[in-house]
Amino acid sequence: MRAAISNRSHSAARIFSIVGLPPVLALPTALLAAIRSGATPSTFLSVGGFLITGCVLPTLLTLVLVRRGHASAIDLRERGERLLPATVTAVGCAGAAWVLWRAGAPPGVCQLALAVSMQMALLAALTLRWKVSYHTASATALLLVGRSVSPDGLLSFGLLLLAIGIAWARVYQRRHTPAQVIVGALTAAPLVLLT
């Protein structure tokens, strides 16, 4: 009986950790920002530009680092492996925010790009000394953007449960301490201020 519960917990933690990968959560976060900004073709085009610079390019960089032996896995388990992808993400999102703003993109998408840039810069700075949970940071960002779309709805509650599940999984798998998970969540503060 105890082994069955342990196996289920292990499986649930693994699923939450995969779903909680920052590149995985970037898409629903960006789509919710597009919905909040008015779901027009130009809004979705703006979201596409943000996703390319803030998600696709850093993910490709991470894959290259893994392939060349400079990173152990796609989820960047070691603190030292995280600095370059985090910095590239921060710079990419800042560049996207500027280009989108100059192109007249919806303010909500520009603000999301700027807020994620600030969050990733904060994560990169923290990473110099400590291993903070990027999974929880991304889950909290999704929760905050979702809450702005549906302040008192079922969506917010579901995203809250997802964020809690991801935080639990990171601690359960011993990838992070509770403090590292909490600080990861707190790095989403720019999203509160800018979105």
NUTOR-383632 format. One record per residue (C-alpha): x, y, z. Coordinates in nm, 2 decimals. Each point is the difference from the previous one (the first is absolute). Example, Ala and Ser with C-alpha at 12.3 -4.5 7.8 and 13.67 -1.06 7.14 Angstrom:
BEGIN
<gutor <1.23; -0.45; 0.78>>
<gutor <0.14; 0.34; -0.07>>
END
This chain:
BEGIN
<gutor <0.00; 0.00; 0.00>>
<gutor <0.27; 0.24; 0.10>>
<gutor <0.20; -0.08; -0.32>>
<gutor <-0.31; 0.07; -0.21>>
<gutor <-0.04; 0.34; 0.16>>
<gutor <0.37; 0.08; -0.05>>
<gutor <-0.02; -0.10; -0.36>>
<gutor <-0.30; 0.22; -0.06>>
<gutor <0.17; 0.29; 0.18>>
<gutor <0.31; -0.05; -0.21>>
<gutor <-0.20; -0.01; -0.32>>
<gutor <-0.21; 0.31; 0.09>>
<gutor <0.32; 0.19; 0.09>>
<gutor <0.16; -0.10; -0.33>>
<gutor <-0.31; 0.12; -0.20>>
<gutor <-0.02; 0.33; 0.19>>
<gutor <0.37; 0.06; -0.06>>
<gutor <-0.03; -0.07; -0.37>>
<gutor <-0.31; 0.22; -0.03>>
<gutor <0.18; 0.26; 0.21>>
<gutor <0.30; 0.04; -0.23>>
<gutor <0.03; 0.37; -0.07>>
<gutor <-0.02; -0.04; -0.38>>
<gutor <-0.31; -0.21; 0.03>>
<gutor <-0.17; 0.26; 0.22>>
<gutor <0.10; 0.29; -0.23>>
<gutor <-0.26; -0.09; -0.26>>
<gutor <-0.31; 0.02; 0.22>>
<gutor <0.14; 0.31; 0.17>>
<gutor <0.04; 0.18; -0.33>>
<gutor <-0.33; -0.12; -0.13>>
<gutor <-0.18; 0.13; 0.31>>
<gutor <0.18; 0.33; -0.04>>
<gutor <-0.13; 0.01; -0.36>>
<gutor <-0.35; -0.07; 0.11>>
<gutor <0.02; 0.27; 0.26>>
<gutor <0.13; 0.24; -0.27>>
<gutor <-0.28; -0.08; -0.25>>
<gutor <0.03; -0.32; -0.20>>
<gutor <0.08; 0.16; -0.34>>
<gutor <0.23; -0.14; -0.27>>
<gutor <0.25; 0.28; 0.07>>
<gutor <0.00; -0.09; 0.37>>
<gutor <0.07; -0.36; -0.07>>
<gutor <0.28; 0.11; -0.24>>
<gutor <0.15; 0.21; 0.28>>
<gutor <-0.02; -0.30; 0.24>>
<gutor <0.17; -0.21; -0.26>>
<gutor <0.29; 0.25; -0.01>>
<gutor <0.02; 0.00; 0.38>>
<gutor <0.00; -0.38; 0.01>>
<gutor <0.28; -0.03; -0.26>>
<gutor <0.24; 0.24; 0.18>>
<gutor <-0.10; -0.09; 0.36>>
<gutor <-0.06; -0.37; -0.03>>
<gutor <0.10; -0.17; -0.32>>
<gutor <0.35; 0.15; -0.03>>
<gutor <0.09; -0.06; 0.36>>
<gutor <-0.14; -0.36; -0.02>>
<gutor <0.21; -0.06; -0.31>>
<gutor <0.31; 0.14; 0.18>>
<gutor <-0.07; -0.24; 0.29>>
<gutor <-0.03; -0.30; -0.24>>
<gutor <0.33; 0.10; -0.15>>
<gutor <0.16; 0.02; 0.34>>
<gutor <-0.13; -0.34; 0.09>>
<gutor <0.11; -0.15; -0.32>>
<gutor <0.35; 0.14; 0.04>>
<gutor <0.03; -0.12; 0.36>>
<gutor <-0.02; 0.35; 0.15>>
<gutor <-0.33; -0.08; 0.18>>
<gutor <-0.11; -0.33; 0.15>>
<gutor <-0.37; 0.01; -0.11>>
<gutor <-0.26; 0.22; -0.16>>
<gutor <-0.13; 0.10; 0.35>>
<gutor <0.34; 0.14; 0.09>>
<gutor <0.04; -0.18; 0.33>>
<gutor <0.32; 0.17; 0.10>>
<gutor <0.01; 0.36; 0.11>>
<gutor <0.30; 0.08; -0.22>>
<gutor <-0.18; -0.12; -0.31>>
<gutor <-0.28; 0.26; 0.03>>
<gutor <0.18; 0.33; -0.03>>
<gutor <0.05; 0.02; -0.37>>
<gutor <-0.36; -0.12; -0.10>>
<gutor <-0.15; 0.23; 0.26>>
<gutor <0.20; 0.30; -0.13>>
<gutor <-0.08; -0.08; -0.36>>
<gutor <-0.37; -0.02; 0.10>>
<gutor <0.01; 0.33; 0.18>>
<gutor <0.18; 0.18; -0.29>>
<gutor <-0.23; -0.17; -0.25>>
<gutor <-0.32; 0.11; 0.18>>
<gutor <0.13; 0.35; 0.05>>
<gutor <0.08; 0.02; -0.37>>
<gutor <-0.34; -0.14; -0.08>>
<gutor <-0.17; 0.26; 0.22>>
<gutor <0.18; 0.28; -0.17>>
<gutor <-0.06; -0.12; -0.35>>
<gutor <-0.37; -0.08; 0.08>>
<gutor <-0.05; 0.35; 0.15>>
<gutor <0.16; 0.17; -0.30>>
<gutor <-0.22; -0.21; -0.23>>
<gutor <-0.31; 0.11; 0.18>>
<gutor <-0.08; -0.34; 0.15>>
<gutor <-0.27; -0.02; 0.27>>
<gutor <0.12; 0.14; 0.33>>
<gutor <-0.08; -0.32; 0.19>>
<gutor <0.24; -0.21; -0.22>>
<gutor <0.28; 0.27; 0.03>>
<gutor <-0.05; 0.01; 0.38>>
<gutor <0.01; -0.38; 0.02>>
<gutor <0.33; -0.01; -0.19>>
<gutor <0.15; 0.27; 0.22>>
<gutor <-0.12; -0.16; 0.32>>
<gutor <0.14; -0.34; -0.10>>
<gutor <0.32; 0.17; -0.09>>
<gutor <0.02; 0.15; 0.35>>
<gutor <-0.09; -0.33; 0.16>>
<gutor <0.27; -0.19; -0.20>>
<gutor <0.26; 0.27; 0.09>>
<gutor <-0.09; -0.04; 0.36>>
<gutor <0.02; -0.38; -0.03>>
<gutor <0.34; 0.03; -0.17>>
<gutor <0.13; 0.22; 0.28>>
<gutor <-0.13; -0.24; 0.27>>
<gutor <0.15; -0.29; -0.19>>
<gutor <0.35; 0.14; 0.05>>
<gutor <-0.03; -0.09; 0.37>>
<gutor <-0.30; -0.24; 0.04>>
<gutor <-0.21; -0.26; -0.19>>
<gutor <-0.35; 0.16; -0.02>>
<gutor <-0.29; -0.19; -0.15>>
<gutor <-0.06; 0.12; -0.36>>
<gutor <-0.29; -0.25; -0.02>>
<gutor <-0.18; 0.18; 0.28>>
<gutor <0.09; 0.34; -0.14>>
<gutor <-0.16; -0.09; -0.33>>
<gutor <-0.30; -0.16; 0.16>>
<gutor <-0.06; 0.31; 0.21>>
<gutor <0.04; 0.22; -0.31>>
<gutor <-0.27; -0.21; -0.17>>
<gutor <-0.23; 0.03; 0.31>>
<gutor <0.04; 0.38; 0.01>>
<gutor <-0.07; 0.05; -0.37>>
<gutor <-0.29; -0.25; 0.02>>
<gutor <-0.14; 0.19; 0.30>>
<gutor <0.00; 0.32; -0.21>>
<gutor <-0.20; -0.17; -0.27>>
<gutor <-0.25; -0.16; 0.25>>
<gutor <0.03; 0.16; 0.34>>
<gutor <-0.26; -0.20; 0.19>>
<gutor <-0.05; -0.30; -0.23>>
<gutor <0.07; -0.36; -0.02>>
<gutor <0.31; 0.07; -0.21>>
<gutor <0.17; 0.18; 0.28>>
<gutor <-0.08; -0.29; 0.24>>
<gutor <0.13; -0.26; -0.24>>
<gutor <0.32; 0.19; -0.06>>
<gutor <0.05; 0.04; 0.38>>
<gutor <-0.03; -0.37; 0.04>>
<gutor <0.25; -0.05; -0.29>>
<gutor <0.25; 0.23; 0.16>>
<gutor <-0.04; -0.17; 0.34>>
<gutor <0.05; -0.34; -0.17>>
<gutor <0.31; 0.12; -0.18>>
<gutor <0.14; 0.14; 0.32>>
<gutor <-0.07; -0.32; 0.19>>
<gutor <0.16; -0.21; -0.28>>
<gutor <0.32; 0.20; 0.01>>
<gutor <0.04; -0.05; 0.37>>
<gutor <-0.12; -0.37; -0.01>>
<gutor <0.26; -0.08; -0.26>>
<gutor <0.26; 0.18; 0.21>>
<gutor <0.09; 0.23; -0.28>>
<gutor <-0.07; 0.30; 0.23>>
<gutor <-0.05; 0.09; 0.36>>
<gutor <-0.33; 0.16; 0.10>>
<gutor <0.18; 0.34; 0.03>>
<gutor <0.13; -0.03; -0.36>>
<gutor <-0.35; -0.07; -0.12>>
<gutor <-0.14; 0.30; 0.19>>
<gutor <0.27; 0.23; -0.13>>
<gutor <-0.07; -0.13; -0.35>>
<gutor <-0.37; 0.09; 0.04>>
<gutor <0.09; 0.35; 0.13>>
<gutor <0.21; 0.07; -0.31>>
<gutor <-0.33; 0.04; -0.18>>
<gutor <-0.05; 0.34; 0.17>>
<gutor <0.08; 0.19; -0.33>>
<gutor <-0.31; -0.16; -0.15>>
<gutor <-0.21; 0.15; 0.28>>
<gutor <0.15; 0.34; -0.06>>
<gutor <-0.01; 0.00; -0.38>>
<gutor <-0.29; -0.21; -0.12>>
END
